[in-house]
Amino acid sequence: MMLQFELVAPERLLFSEEVEMVVVPGCEGDFGVLFNHAPMISALRPGVLSVYRNGRVVERLFVTSGFAEVTGTTLTVLADEAFVVDSLNRVEIEKQLARAKEALRVADTQPSRAEAERQVIVTETMLTAIRT
């Protein structure tokens, strides 16, 4: 039995196919979703959704944050931002990381500091996703 998986970002539907399994970066840790999984909702942390068919990863999708909703037959991920890992540009992400670290260094309010910390975490996680 196959699981219907959809990844929706604000600007478009990024992925919609039947798959064997998806490993999701939940806030409480990674979890795998197969057909007939118990219903649940989870917040997401920055990380990679690994999509499986025939026991192999066939697609890696990076999400910055969002929510995953699981039913017995579907997994729907509503992401704040999402990217195909293979499309990420290491040089550009390294520049983003440098800007985020500089923003963190000069942050003078709690909200600006929190946003800069979030950007550092997201871009560091993106770099890790590219390397693996």
Residue frames relative to the residue before (quaternion, step in Angstrom):
aa qw qx qy qz dx dy dz
M 1.0000 0.0000 0.0000 0.0000 0.00 0.00 0.00
M 0.2794 -0.7701 0.5586 0.1301 3.54 -1.04 0.85
L 0.3882 -0.6971 0.5701 0.1960 3.50 -1.31 0.62
Q 0.3269 -0.7119 0.5796 0.2245 3.61 -0.94 0.83
F 0.0531 -0.8104 0.5830 -0.0247 3.59 -0.63 1.19
E 0.0136 0.7801 -0.6248 0.0290 3.53 -0.93 1.00
L 0.1229 -0.7558 0.6411 0.0509 3.53 -1.03 0.94
V 0.0493 -0.8105 0.5824 -0.0380 3.53 -0.56 1.24
A 0.1041 -0.7488 0.6532 0.0413 3.55 -0.92 1.04
P 0.6998 -0.4875 0.2925 0.4325 3.63 -1.13 0.40
E 0.7484 0.4253 -0.2349 0.4514 3.58 0.94 -0.78
R 0.8268 -0.0609 0.0654 0.5553 3.62 1.14 -0.41
L 0.5222 -0.5432 0.5418 0.3724 3.49 -1.45 0.11
L 0.2289 -0.8225 0.5101 0.1046 3.59 -0.43 1.19
F 0.8051 0.0115 0.0384 0.5918 3.58 1.05 -0.71
S 0.1517 0.7647 -0.6169 0.1078 3.57 -1.00 0.85
E 0.3474 0.7162 -0.5254 0.3006 3.56 -0.18 1.34
E 0.4876 -0.5897 0.5360 0.3566 3.51 -1.36 0.17
V 0.0209 -0.8060 0.5894 -0.0500 3.55 -0.86 1.03
E 0.5863 -0.5744 0.4392 0.3654 3.53 -1.31 0.23
M 0.7821 -0.1402 0.1567 0.5866 3.56 0.87 -1.04
V 0.1156 -0.7475 0.6461 0.1018 3.55 -1.31 0.45
V 0.2150 -0.7295 0.6335 0.1424 3.57 -1.00 0.89
V 0.1735 -0.8225 0.5417 0.0034 3.52 -0.68 1.26
P 0.3662 -0.7291 0.5301 0.2308 3.63 -0.97 0.83
G 0.0703 -0.8287 0.5553 0.0005 3.58 0.17 1.28
C 0.6373 -0.5391 0.3893 0.3893 3.58 -1.21 0.43
E 0.7180 0.4121 -0.2390 0.5075 3.58 1.13 -0.62
G 0.7320 -0.3308 0.2118 0.5566 3.58 1.30 0.07
D 0.6345 -0.5273 0.3974 0.4017 3.54 -1.27 0.31
F 0.0055 0.7831 -0.6217 -0.0104 3.56 -1.15 0.63
G 0.3597 -0.7287 0.5489 0.1957 3.52 -1.14 0.75
V 0.1626 -0.7745 0.6067 0.0751 3.53 -1.08 0.82
L 0.0436 -0.7696 0.6364 -0.0283 3.52 -0.83 1.15
F 0.6787 -0.4239 0.3834 0.4611 3.55 -1.31 0.12
N 0.8227 0.2108 -0.1959 0.4903 3.58 -1.05 0.86
H 0.3032 0.7430 -0.5263 0.2811 3.59 1.18 0.55
A 0.5618 -0.5855 0.4564 0.3650 3.57 -1.12 0.59
P 0.5408 -0.6233 0.4479 0.3441 3.60 -1.00 0.74
M 0.1850 0.7682 -0.5970 0.1387 3.55 -1.06 0.83
I 0.2023 -0.7181 0.6454 0.1642 3.52 -1.39 0.24
S 0.0049 -0.8019 0.5967 -0.0297 3.56 -0.97 0.87
A 0.4130 -0.6380 0.5838 0.2856 3.52 -1.18 0.65
L 0.3259 -0.7510 0.5463 0.1770 3.57 -1.17 0.64
R 0.2644 -0.7026 0.6315 0.1940 3.50 -1.30 0.50
P 0.6492 -0.4804 0.3650 0.4632 3.63 -1.15 0.22
G 0.4024 0.7079 -0.5087 0.2795 3.56 -0.86 0.95
V 0.6047 -0.5856 0.4359 0.3184 3.50 -1.42 -0.05
L 0.2636 -0.6873 0.6556 0.1683 3.52 -1.11 0.87
S 0.1426 -0.7861 0.5978 0.0659 3.59 -0.68 1.09
V 0.1903 -0.7981 0.5694 0.0523 3.55 -0.65 1.23
Y 0.1543 -0.8184 0.5527 0.0319 3.58 -0.76 1.12
R 0.0576 0.7183 -0.6933 0.0066 3.48 -1.31 0.68
N 0.8474 0.0522 -0.0731 0.5233 3.58 -0.99 0.87
G 0.7105 -0.4985 0.2509 0.4286 3.55 0.98 0.91
R 0.6955 0.4338 -0.2695 0.5055 3.60 1.27 0.15
V 0.5006 -0.6126 0.5106 0.3368 3.56 -1.18 0.58
V 0.1105 -0.8150 0.5682 0.0263 3.56 -0.71 1.12
E 0.7906 0.0835 -0.0485 0.6047 3.59 1.24 -0.30
R 0.1043 -0.7611 0.6375 0.0586 3.55 -1.11 0.79
L 0.0538 -0.8116 0.5797 -0.0475 3.54 -0.67 1.20
F 0.2618 -0.7820 0.5492 0.1356 3.58 -0.74 1.04
V 0.0663 -0.7735 0.6295 0.0330 3.57 -0.99 0.91
T 0.4092 -0.7119 0.5148 0.2464 3.56 -1.08 0.76
S 0.7342 -0.2231 0.1738 0.6172 3.57 1.13 -0.75
G 0.2926 0.7551 -0.5584 0.1800 3.55 -1.29 0.05
F 0.4730 -0.6442 0.5183 0.3044 3.52 -1.24 -0.59
A 0.1965 -0.7414 0.6287 0.1281 3.54 -1.24 0.59
E 0.1029 -0.7676 0.6307 0.0488 3.54 -0.99 0.92
V 0.1154 -0.7979 0.5915 0.0151 3.55 -0.76 1.13
T 0.0485 -0.7245 0.6857 0.0508 3.53 -1.11 0.84
G 0.7261 -0.4197 0.2890 0.4616 3.58 -1.17 -0.11
T 0.7975 0.2910 -0.1278 0.5127 3.58 1.12 -0.63
T 0.7852 0.2864 -0.1421 0.5303 3.61 1.22 -0.31
L 0.1181 -0.7107 0.6836 0.1170 3.49 -1.41 0.42
T 0.0218 -0.7809 0.6240 -0.0158 3.55 -0.73 1.10
V 0.1043 -0.7792 0.6171 0.0326 3.55 -0.79 1.08
L 0.1312 -0.7526 0.6433 0.0505 3.53 -0.83 1.10
A 0.0641 -0.8388 0.5401 -0.0252 3.56 -0.25 1.31
D 0.4972 -0.6266 0.5079 0.3196 3.54 -1.14 0.67
E 0.7497 -0.0760 0.0505 0.6554 3.56 1.14 -0.77
A 0.0126 0.7953 -0.6055 0.0260 3.57 -1.07 0.72
F 0.0517 -0.7907 0.6095 -0.0260 3.53 -1.12 0.84
V 0.4511 -0.6015 0.5689 0.3334 3.55 -1.22 0.49
V 0.5082 -0.6837 0.4219 0.3102 3.61 -0.66 1.08
D 0.6639 0.5218 -0.3126 0.4350 3.60 0.92 -0.85
S 0.6589 0.5072 -0.3138 0.4584 3.61 1.20 -0.35
L 0.5252 0.6467 -0.4141 0.3666 3.59 1.24 -0.22
N 0.2913 -0.7594 0.5664 0.1330 3.55 -1.02 0.93
R 0.4303 -0.7400 0.4575 0.2406 3.57 -0.45 1.24
V 0.6655 0.5120 -0.3143 0.4428 3.61 0.83 -0.94
E 0.6706 0.4901 -0.2989 0.4698 3.58 0.91 -0.90
I 0.6596 0.4944 -0.3174 0.4688 3.60 0.95 -0.79
E 0.6199 0.5250 -0.3469 0.4688 3.61 1.02 -0.69
K 0.6299 0.5105 -0.3284 0.4845 3.62 1.05 -0.70
Q 0.6383 0.5190 -0.3193 0.4703 3.59 0.99 -0.85
L 0.6448 0.5199 -0.3175 0.4615 3.58 1.01 -0.83
A 0.6424 0.5133 -0.3251 0.4672 3.59 0.95 -0.81
R 0.6528 0.4991 -0.3134 0.4759 3.61 0.97 -0.82
A 0.6560 0.5113 -0.3147 0.4573 3.59 0.98 -0.83
K 0.6553 0.5003 -0.3154 0.4699 3.59 0.99 -0.79
E 0.6352 0.5079 -0.3264 0.4817 3.59 1.05 -0.71
A 0.6377 0.5155 -0.3251 0.4711 3.60 0.98 -0.81
L 0.6415 0.5115 -0.3184 0.4748 3.58 1.03 -0.75
R 0.6422 0.5399 -0.3184 0.4413 3.58 0.98 -0.84
V 0.7791 0.3439 -0.1766 0.4935 3.60 0.94 -0.85
A 0.3974 0.7338 -0.4757 0.2780 3.61 1.25 -0.06
D 0.1089 -0.8297 0.5469 0.0243 3.56 -0.79 1.05
T 0.7088 0.3193 -0.2632 0.5713 3.58 1.29 0.20
Q 0.6345 -0.5467 0.3833 0.3894 3.54 -1.19 0.47
P 0.6645 0.4898 -0.3361 0.4535 3.65 0.85 -0.77
S 0.6718 0.4795 -0.3156 0.4681 3.62 0.91 -0.79
R 0.6263 0.5262 -0.3314 0.4702 3.57 1.08 -0.68
A 0.6563 0.5137 -0.3096 0.4577 3.59 0.93 -0.90
E 0.6618 0.4942 -0.3083 0.4720 3.61 0.95 -0.85
A 0.6506 0.5050 -0.3189 0.4691 3.60 0.96 -0.81
E 0.6324 0.5212 -0.3311 0.4677 3.61 0.99 -0.79
R 0.6398 0.5214 -0.3181 0.4665 3.58 1.00 -0.85
Q 0.6635 0.5028 -0.3053 0.4622 3.59 0.93 -0.86
V 0.6188 0.5269 -0.3446 0.4697 3.61 1.03 -0.73
I 0.6659 0.5022 -0.3034 0.4609 3.59 0.89 -0.94
V 0.6629 0.5076 -0.3122 0.4533 3.60 0.86 -0.92
T 0.7209 0.4423 -0.2750 0.4572 3.60 0.75 -0.97
E 0.6151 0.5187 -0.3578 0.4739 3.62 1.05 -0.61
T 0.6555 0.5014 -0.3097 0.4722 3.58 1.01 -0.80
M 0.6059 0.5395 -0.3489 0.4692 3.61 1.08 -0.67
L 0.6545 0.5097 -0.3167 0.4599 3.59 0.91 -0.87
T 0.6354 0.5181 -0.3195 0.4751 3.56 1.01 -0.80
A 0.6440 0.5281 -0.3212 0.4508 3.60 0.98 -0.83
I 0.6458 0.5161 -0.3249 0.4593 3.58 1.00 -0.74
R 0.6807 0.5146 -0.2844 0.4371 3.58 0.99 -0.84
T 0.7373 0.4150 -0.2417 0.4752 3.62 1.06 -0.63
